[in-house]
Amino acid sequence: MNIKIRQLAHEYLPEITAARRHLHQHPELSWQEKETAAFIRKFLAPLNLELRTTDNFYATVAIIRGGKPGPTVGLRADIDALPIAEKSDLPYRSQNAGCMHACGHDGHTAVLLGAAKILAELRHELRGNIICVFQPAEENNGGGRALLASNLLAGLDIGAFFALHAWPYLPAGTIGLRRGAMMSAIDDFEVGIYGKAGHAAHPLGAIDPVLISAYVITAVQSLVTRERHGADPAVISVTMIHGGTADNVIPAEVRLGGTIRTLNAETRERMSRRFTELVEGVAQSFGGRAEVKIDTGYPALVNDDRMLALVEKFANEVVGPSKVFELKEPSMGGEDFAYYLQKYPGAMFRLGVSPASLLHSDTFNFNDNALETGMVMLAGLAIRFLEGFTGSMD
């Protein structure tokens, strides 16, 4: 069967390449993926799969029921784009102003469409069932959490979930693996710093929230350098500061925004708690006041050791050990596939797409030379799980 997977992936590659470029040309933002979902469903319709959809957001779940009894495994792709204006001369560059596939979700979706087509062709030989999840809103507010809270997976006894993510730091068609925590938890903050307005030439009597903000921005970095173990990565970035209306007026208020990234639950709790204490304390020491709001976002993405071992073994067979790389450092970016891995054993792996621009850049383009490897990996991993991790690639 594994030889068939390779043959089918190669046969379907032109169609999947065209699908990927269509998706790149027609990106849609989180929770707005109406046409993207319509394209996915139209592609899947001739495969005669059981499709589950919902009216309140644009998710599609395709169920491939095998011809023999066995377990169930899930594959997931994200379908949304980013609010970035594309700056490229590609013939299939974005036609939607201010929106582009800058994180490779067009490639993720196309790869899973190809895997679904392969698996549909082989369904009568499958020992179990495979669920293909096309999930909206990964980039904003956790479409994964919404999907898992819906009834789209109801009654499906899923034993594991797998996903891939484009990685421009590895050559096209190679595989990157990370044991344990692979991507960080995300906690975004909003801070209001309140002082007392006054004349900039007569600061005595005023309480300057701009000055307080400067000390706050400096002070919170001590949490990263002094209040965590050196082997436990964390990042605190202040990315927004708004305040003031004139060059001769001390304002009454300044607002800050940014993000806290951590890899384990204990550090996450401590960083959020100490961030609030420190910001409030600094403001108070200058006679001001601070209000801190922390929005708890995605959890850390932690791969299951056993499922990652399956990915590693299979990747070695697909591309060869010399093209399977251990990622020595976790990414401090976030991923809402983390919600799946809180509920199911599973793993995410990196699919190399170099040469390519950096993720979230205005010139990023998923490298089509990686599509065939991605299809073989997802389809083959699902089958390997159903077979109980037995068999070989050739």
C-alpha positions in Angstrom: 0.0 0.0 0.0 2.8 2.4 0.8 4.1 2.2 -2.8 0.6 3.1 -3.9 0.7 6.2 -1.7 3.9 7.4 -3.4 2.5 6.7 -6.9 -0.8 8.4 -6.1 0.9 11.5 -4.6 3.0 11.9 -7.7 0.0 11.4 -9.9 -2.1 14.0 -8.1 0.7 16.5 -7.7 -0.3 18.8 -10.6 -3.9 19.0 -9.4 -2.7 19.7 -5.8 -0.3 22.3 -7.0 -3.1 24.1 -8.9 -5.3 23.9 -5.8 -2.5 25.4 -3.6 -2.0 28.3 -6.0 -5.8 28.9 -6.2 -5.9 29.1 -2.4 -2.9 31.4 -2.3 -4.7 33.7 -4.8 -7.9 33.8 -2.8 -7.0 34.1 0.9 -9.6 34.8 3.6 -9.1 36.0 7.2 -10.1 34.1 10.3 -13.8 33.4 10.6 -14.3 34.7 7.1 -13.2 31.6 5.1 -16.5 31.2 3.2 -15.1 30.8 -0.3 -12.1 28.7 1.0 -14.5 26.3 2.6 -16.6 26.1 -0.6 -13.5 25.3 -2.6 -12.5 22.5 -0.1 -16.0 21.0 -0.2 -16.2 21.2 -4.0 -12.8 19.4 -4.2 -13.9 16.7 -1.8 -17.4 16.1 -3.3 -16.3 13.7 -6.1 -14.5 11.5 -3.5 -17.9 10.4 -2.0 -16.8 10.9 1.6 -19.0 11.7 4.6 -18.7 15.5 5.1 -19.6 17.3 8.3 -20.0 21.1 8.2 -21.4 23.8 10.4 -23.3 27.0 9.6 -21.7 29.2 12.3 -18.1 28.8 11.1 -16.4 27.5 8.1 -15.0 24.1 9.2 -15.1 21.0 7.1 -14.6 17.5 8.4 -14.2 14.6 5.9 -14.6 11.1 7.2 -12.9 8.3 5.2 -14.3 5.0 6.5 -12.1 2.1 5.8 -13.1 -1.3 4.4 -11.9 -3.2 7.5 -12.5 -2.6 11.2 -9.9 -0.7 13.1 -9.1 2.5 15.1 -9.7 6.1 14.0 -7.0 8.7 13.4 -7.3 12.5 12.6 -5.4 14.8 10.3 -5.7 18.5 10.6 -5.0 21.5 8.3 -5.7 25.2 9.0 -7.3 27.3 6.2 -7.2 31.0 7.2 -4.9 33.7 6.0 -3.3 36.8 7.6 -4.1 40.6 7.4 -1.0 41.3 5.4 -0.7 43.0 2.0 1.2 40.7 -0.3 4.3 42.2 -2.0 5.3 39.8 -4.7 5.1 39.4 -8.5 3.7 35.9 -8.4 1.2 35.2 -11.2 -1.1 33.8 -8.5 -0.5 36.5 -5.9 -3.3 37.5 -3.6 -6.4 39.1 -5.2 -7.8 40.1 -1.8 -6.4 43.4 -0.7 -4.7 43.4 2.6 -4.9 39.6 3.0 -2.5 36.9 2.1 -1.4 33.3 2.9 1.8 34.4 4.7 2.0 31.3 7.1 1.6 28.5 4.6 -2.0 27.5 5.3 -2.6 27.3 1.6 0.0 24.6 1.5 -1.3 22.9 4.6 -4.8 22.8 3.1 -3.6 21.6 -0.3 -1.5 18.8 1.2 -4.5 17.5 3.3 -6.7 17.7 0.2 -4.1 15.5 -1.6 -3.9 13.1 1.3 -7.7 12.8 1.4 -7.8 12.0 -2.2 -5.1 9.3 -1.8 -6.8 7.8 1.2 -10.2 7.8 -0.5 -8.7 5.8 -3.4 -7.3 3.3 -0.9 -10.3 3.3 1.5 -11.3 -0.4 0.9 -7.8 -1.4 2.1 -7.8 0.7 5.3 -8.0 -1.0 8.7 -10.1 1.7 10.3 -11.2 5.3 9.7 -9.4 8.6 8.9 -10.8 12.0 9.8 -9.5 15.0 7.7 -10.2 18.3 9.5 -10.0 21.6 7.6 -10.1 24.1 10.4 -10.7 27.8 10.2 -9.3 30.6 12.4 -6.0 29.3 13.5 -4.5 32.8 13.4 -7.2 34.4 15.5 -9.0 33.4 18.7 -8.6 29.6 18.4 -10.7 28.0 15.7 -9.3 24.7 17.0 -10.9 25.3 20.4 -14.2 26.1 18.7 -14.1 23.1 16.5 -13.4 20.7 19.4 -16.2 22.3 21.3 -18.6 21.8 18.4 -20.3 18.5 17.4 -18.2 18.0 14.3 -16.2 15.2 15.9 -19.1 13.7 17.9 -19.2 9.9 18.0 -15.7 9.6 16.5 -13.4 7.6 18.8 -10.2 9.3 17.5 -7.1 7.7 18.8 -4.5 10.3 17.6 -4.2 13.5 15.6 -1.4 14.6 13.3 -0.6 17.9 11.6 2.3 19.5 9.7 3.5 23.1 9.4 5.6 24.8 6.7 9.1 25.7 7.9 11.2 28.0 5.8 14.4 27.2 7.8 14.6 23.6 6.3 15.1 22.6 2.7 12.0 21.8 0.7 10.7 18.2 1.3 12.7 17.6 4.5 11.1 17.0 7.9 11.7 18.7 11.3 10.9 17.1 14.6 10.8 18.4 18.2 10.1 16.2 21.2 8.0 17.6 24.0 7.2 21.3 24.0 7.4 22.4 20.4 5.6 25.8 20.4 4.8 28.2 23.2 1.7 29.2 25.1 0.4 32.7 24.2 -0.8 35.2 26.8 -1.5 38.7 25.4 -1.7 41.7 27.7 -3.2 45.2 27.8 -1.9 47.7 30.4 -3.4 51.0 31.3 -1.1 53.3 33.2 -2.8 56.3 34.8 -1.2 59.4 36.1 -2.1 63.1 36.3 -2.0 65.4 33.4 0.0 68.6 33.4 2.2 71.0 31.5 5.3 69.5 30.1 7.3 72.5 31.1 6.1 72.3 34.7 6.1 68.6 35.6 6.0 69.2 39.3 2.5 68.2 40.5 1.8 66.1 37.5 2.3 62.3 37.4 3.8 61.3 34.1 2.5 58.0 32.7 5.0 58.2 29.9 7.9 58.0 32.3 6.1 55.3 34.3 5.7 53.3 31.0 9.4 53.6 30.3 10.2 52.0 33.7 7.6 49.3 33.3 8.9 48.3 29.9 12.4 47.9 31.3 11.3 46.3 34.5 9.2 43.5 33.0 12.3 42.2 31.2 13.7 41.2 34.7 11.0 38.5 34.8 12.7 36.8 31.8 16.3 37.3 33.0 15.8 36.8 36.8 12.7 34.9 37.5 12.9 31.7 35.4 15.3 28.8 35.0 17.8 29.4 32.2 16.8 26.2 30.4 13.1 27.2 30.4 12.5 29.7 27.6 10.2 32.7 28.0 9.6 35.9 26.1 7.9 39.1 27.1 7.5 41.7 24.3 5.8 45.1 24.6 4.7 45.7 21.1 2.3 48.7 21.4 2.4 52.0 23.3 -0.1 54.7 22.9 -0.4 58.0 24.7 -0.2 61.7 24.5 -1.8 64.3 22.3 0.7 67.2 22.2 4.4 67.8 22.7 3.8 70.2 25.6 1.2 68.2 27.5 1.9 65.4 30.0 -1.0 63.0 29.4 -3.1 61.4 32.0 -2.9 57.9 30.5 -0.7 55.6 28.4 -1.7 52.2 27.1 0.7 49.3 26.5 0.1 46.0 24.7 2.2 42.9 24.0 2.6 39.2 24.6 4.0 36.7 27.1 5.3 33.4 25.7 6.1 30.3 27.8 6.5 26.6 27.4 5.2 25.0 30.7 2.2 25.6 32.9 4.1 26.6 36.0 6.2 29.2 34.3 3.1 30.5 32.5 1.2 31.0 35.7 4.2 32.6 37.5 5.0 35.0 34.6 1.4 36.2 34.4 1.1 36.7 38.1 4.5 38.4 38.5 3.9 40.6 35.4 0.8 42.0 37.0 2.4 42.5 40.4 5.5 44.2 38.9 3.5 46.6 36.6 1.2 47.6 39.4 4.1 48.1 41.8 6.1 50.2 39.4 3.2 52.5 38.7 2.4 52.8 42.3 6.0 53.7 43.2 5.7 56.8 40.9 2.4 57.8 42.4 0.4 56.4 39.5 -1.9 53.4 39.0 -1.9 50.5 36.5 -4.6 48.2 35.4 -3.5 44.9 33.8 -5.6 42.6 31.6 -4.1 39.3 30.5 -5.9 37.4 27.8 -5.1 33.7 28.2 -4.5 32.3 24.7 -3.3 29.1 23.2 -1.6 26.5 25.4 1.9 25.3 24.7 2.0 22.7 21.9 3.4 19.5 23.4 4.0 16.5 21.2 3.3 13.0 22.5 6.5 11.0 22.7 5.0 7.8 21.2 3.3 9.6 18.3 6.4 11.6 17.5 8.4 8.3 17.4 5.9 7.1 14.8 6.5 10.3 12.8 10.2 9.9 13.1 10.3 6.3 12.0 8.0 7.0 9.1 9.8 10.1 8.0 13.1 8.2 7.9 11.5 5.8 5.5 9.9 8.5 3.3 12.8 11.0 2.9 15.7 9.2 4.5 17.4 9.8 7.8 19.7 12.5 6.3 16.6 14.6 5.6 15.0 14.3 9.0 16.2 17.0 11.4 15.8 17.3 15.1 14.8 20.9 16.0 17.0 21.8 18.9 15.0 24.8 20.0 11.3 25.2 20.4 9.5 28.0 18.6 8.1 30.8 20.7 5.3 31.1 18.2 1.9 29.7 19.1 -0.4 27.1 17.3 -3.9 26.2 18.2 -3.2 22.5 17.2 -2.1 22.6 20.9 -5.8 22.2 21.8 -6.0 18.9 19.9 -2.9 17.6 21.7 -4.5 18.4 25.1 -7.4 16.1 24.2 -5.7 13.5 22.0 -2.2 11.9 21.7 -0.5 13.2 18.6 2.2 15.3 17.0 2.9 18.2 14.7 6.0 18.1 12.5 7.7 20.7 10.3 7.7 20.4 6.5 10.7 22.1 5.0 9.8 24.7 2.3 13.1 26.5 1.8 13.8 28.6 -0.3 11.0 30.7 1.0 10.7 34.0 2.8 10.1 34.1 6.6 6.7 33.2 7.9 4.3 36.1 8.3 6.4 38.1 5.8 4.7 40.0 2.9 6.5 37.9 0.3 6.1 34.4 1.8 5.1 31.7 -0.7 4.8 28.0 0.2 7.3 26.0 -1.9 5.4 23.6 -4.2 8.3 21.3 -4.2 7.3 20.2 -0.7 3.7 19.3 -1.6 4.4 15.7 -2.6 6.4 14.9 0.5 3.6 16.4 2.6 0.9 14.3 1.0 2.9 11.1 1.5 3.7 12.0 5.1 0.1 12.7 6.1 -1.6 9.9 4.2 1.1 7.4 5.2 1.2 8.4 8.8 -2.6 7.9 9.1 -2.3 4.4 7.5 0.7 3.5 9.7 -1.3 4.4 12.8 -4.2 2.3 11.7 -1.8 -0.6 11.1 -0.5 -0.3 14.6 2.9 1.1 13.7 3.8 -2.0 11.7 5.0 -2.4 8.1 7.6 -0.6 6.1 7.6 2.0 3.4 8.8 -0.2 0.6 
